[in-house]
Amino acid sequence: MSTIEIEQEQEITPMNIIRIGTGFWSAKPLLTAIRLGLFTELAAGPLFVSEIRQKLGLQSHSSLDFLDALVTWGLIERHGKGFTAIYHNSPEANTFLNRRKPDYLGNLLEMVHDEKSSLANNLKKVVSESGARNSWDLNRLFTMVA
């Protein structure tokens, strides 16, 4: 018995390119929350928006939008609406984004996205240099973030 491969027509869309190219849009609020210590504060228990703003020193009324973006991505959970809402960590965030936990990943995420990182600033140079192989294992790095 032989196997016949049948190619199905697939619609070609730019969605994968857009997802990759705009990935920083979700990374920046996540990194901001990590740097502010939001997940560590919420690990102590649920907080109202006013308490979060006070503990993290947030002045902007856009803090609701910021928190709701994190809700959309499943990193924190919300009960209620508006300024009366109560926020708490998702189980995932409580395990991996709480600075007091042994499995904390915030330092790794900050390092990967550090704008002063030599890889972040010199990727074009790193991938276009000829001669001796540079010290970056790019295949491993790109596999990790894919």
N, C-alpha and C positions, 0 to 999 in steps of 0.2 A: 504494500500500500504506500503510495507516495503522498507527500504533503504539498498542497498547493497554497501558496501565500497569496492572499487577496489584499490588495492595497485599497484602503478606504480613503475617500477624499476627506481631508480635514480642512476646516476653515482656518486660514492663516490670519492671525490677529496680532496686534502689538502688545497684548496684555503682559506677557512674560517680560518683555523689555521694559515696559512701564513699571511693573512690580519691582524689578531689580533697580531701575534708575531712581525710583522714588522711595526706596527702602529707608532712607535716612529720615523721612517724615515720621515714621513710627519710632525710629531709634532715638531721635532727639528728645521727645517727651519722656521716653523710658529713662534715658540717661539723666535728664533733668530731675526726674523723680528719685533716681538713685542718689545723685549728688546732693539733693536736698535732704535725704534721709527719710522720705515719705514712708517707704515700706517698713522701715525699722520702727517708726512712730506708730504706724497702724498695727504692728505686731503686738503692741501692748494692749490693744483693744480698739473697738470702733470709735470713730471720731466724727463730730459734726464739722461742716465746712469751716465754720468760725474757729474751731479748735485747731484744725489743720493749718489754716492761715496764720494763726498766732504762733503755733509751734515751729512752723517753717519760715516765718517771716515774710509771708506772701502779702503783697499790698494790692495786687490787681484784682479787679472783678472778673478777669478772664480765668481765675483759678477754677471756676466751675467747669469751663470748657476743657481745661487741662485735666482735671480729675475725670471728667466724663470720657475723654479720649482713652484714658487708662482703663475705664470701665468697659468701653467698646472692645478693647483688646483682651479683656478677661484678666487683667492684672490686679484690679481691685474690684470690689463689688459695692453697689449702692442700694440703700433702702430709703425710699422717699424721693422727693424732688426738690430742686432748687436749694436755697440756703438752709432748709430744714432737713436735708438729706444726711444720712449717716453712711460713712464709708468704712470699709474694712478690706484687708488683704484677701486675695484669692489664696487657696491652698498652695498653688505654685509659687506665687510671690512670697508668701510667708516662709516657704522652705528655702528659696534660692535668692531672694532679694532683701532679706533681713540680715543686717550686718552682724547680728548676734548669733547667727546660725552657722554651723560648721560647713554647710554646703553653699555659702554665700558666693554668688557669681558677679556681683557688682564690680569688683576690682577688675575682673577679666573684661567685662563689657566696656568699662571706662578705658582700659588700656587699648583695646581694639579700635575704639572710636576717638582716641586722643588725637586732636588735630595737630599736636606737636610731634606725633610719632613719625619716625623717619620713613616708615613704610607708607603711611598715609600721605605724607608730603612728597615722597620721591618715587611713587609707584611707576610713573611713566619712565623715569630714568632706570629703575631696577629692571623693568621688563624689556627695555630696549638696549641695555648695555651688552656689548659683545665681549668675548674673552673669557676670563675665569668666571666660573659660576659664583654668583653672589651668595651671601650667607643666608638669604631668605629661602625657605622651602615654600615657594609660592603655591605649588600644587596642594600641599598639606593645608596651608592657610585657606585657600579658596574652597577646598573641600569642607573645612570646618564651618565656614560661614554660609555655605550653600544650603 
